[in-house]
Amino acid sequence: MKQFIALCLLVGLVLSCTGKKKDSQTLEYKEIQTTDLKGSRLAEIHCASCHLFVKPELLPKSSWKNDVLPSMGHRLGIYKGNVRPDSLFDNGRSGEVVKQANIFPEKPLLAKEDWVKIVDYYLSNSPDTILPPKRANKIKMSLKHFTYRESAYSHIPALTSMVKILPENRGVVFADSKRNINSLTFLTPNLEKDFVLGLKTAPTHYYEKSDTIYLTTAGKNIFPNDVSDGSLLKIFTKGIGEPYTSKEVIPNLQRPVNMAYGDLNNDGREDIVACEYGNETGKLVWYQNLGGDKYTMRPLDNRPGAIKAVIKDINGDGFSDIFVLMAQGDEGIFYYQNQGNGSFSTRRLLSFLPLNGSQYMELVDFNNDGFDDILYVCGDNADKTPILKDYHGVYIFLNDGNLNFKQSYFYQLNGAYKAIPTDYDLDGDVDIAAISFFPDYASSPEESFVYLENKGNLSFEDYSFPESTRGRWIVMDAEDMDGDGDIDLALGSFVYFLPLGDTTGLGQKWLANGPSIVVLENTTK
């Protein structure tokens, strides 16, 4: 969940500028000369080399001065006292990985005088304060198609990292991921405890195929790190009434947060796209299924921040393509077109500001023209700039049929984290259920969950429910839980840290007795 402005030079540029001389232990550096460029131009150069340019007016002066500019400086080798601090690196293996990647160079990559120009440019042109966005209309506090249900069994305090509705009236499964104490809990259809599996690593993604569970784990904990101790576990039973057993089929994953399953080379076996988000480092890869629980890794992108992947044959050529949402600096949606020989060409479809905090995407046809559109969600507000932003929320980008996407709808939702589109009320159009992990607790705490009912022509009415503040929702799933033909919802709560701006006492209530998960049972049918 770590998103922030990574105002930096490309890693390749960093490596080329820090020298490769190995004759002595002390590297030799040429002193960088001051340019005659203005601060605005220098900022554009050093910002746009990695991601979209961020204008000074998008953040208050205090954010630039205390958080963003120091972080940018670290990426450019600018440190107080001219010495790279050890505090930039995690202890142990995670820190060593970042050191090897040279994310924070030992010596400056630009002249100190030029760095001062950049700082002056941002501090001189940024506002003292930015007012939080205001809602034009109050969210309606009623869900006519849903009934609230809460499980009596929870892990207190709730640190839910994954929730999955099991279809065919089999209940709900959720993961709780405290540091070094991880579990997978199965609930009955009545939301009572069935059984709990203790795990060594933190679950982030659940996929069922026949009687086998494919469980992705991020590592010993889900918090930002660069250690490759995540894995894909294959969980199954030995027979009726026998306990579950597990087998590691893909080890050494770098903090994976999402998996997509599909046959990418038409050999009849299901391959896997892994979003190994990492932290300062990470990668996007696909794992070719060789059969017999053996996989081989195929690289797609060696950057951190892959957060959501979708496999779909978008052009009808008989080969499955890949769509990926990238966060962590250079945010955007990318299309990997399958070339039919195990390789993929890459095309950027959309670009977003690093302030967006990209979180989720889906492909769905909103206007019934036969082309998949993009539902995009942004709102991660956990790091350097935790102010409410008027561009956080739920977006719809319509497809012109040639994979050119135009923004056609936006619903402002502070701290939006996920949105699932489907026809919840069975009236023939696509509605949207959305959760927020960073809502406006001072003015609109009910933003924690919003149901957007489609009224036609990309017009939606927003609803929530009175119990929406019972937890701090970070994960959500949608599925026909009871087999009655309509789609139900499950929300999972994560209360490791209390929200900024909360003067309601909600945080203390969550810590004391907040539920791990709740279910919104669809009553349309």
Secondary structure, DSSP 8 states (H G I E B T S, - for coil): ----------HHHHHHHS----SSSS------------HHHHHHHHHHTTS----GGGS-HHHIIIIIHHHHHHHTT--GGGS--GGGS-STHHHHHHHHHTSS-SS-SS-HHHHHHHHHHHHHHS-S-------SS--EE--TTEEEEE-S---SS-BEEEEEEETTTTEEEEEEEETTEEEEEEE-TTS-EEEEEEESS-EEEEEEETTEEEEEE-SS-SSS-----EEEEEEEESSTT--EEEEEEEEEESSEEEEEEE-SSSSSS-EEEEEE--SSS-EEEEEEEEETTEEEEEEEE-SS-EEEEEEE-SSSSSS-EEEEEE-SSSEEEEEEEE-SSS-EEEEEEEEE-TTS-EEEEEEE-SSSSSS-EEEEEE---SSS--S--TT-EEEEEEE-SSS-EEEEEEEE-TTEEEEEEE-SS-SSS-EEEEEESS--TTT-GGGGEEEEEEEETTEEEEEE-GGGGSS-EEEEEEE-SSSSSS-EEEEEEB-SS--TT--SSHHHHHHHH--SEEEEEE---
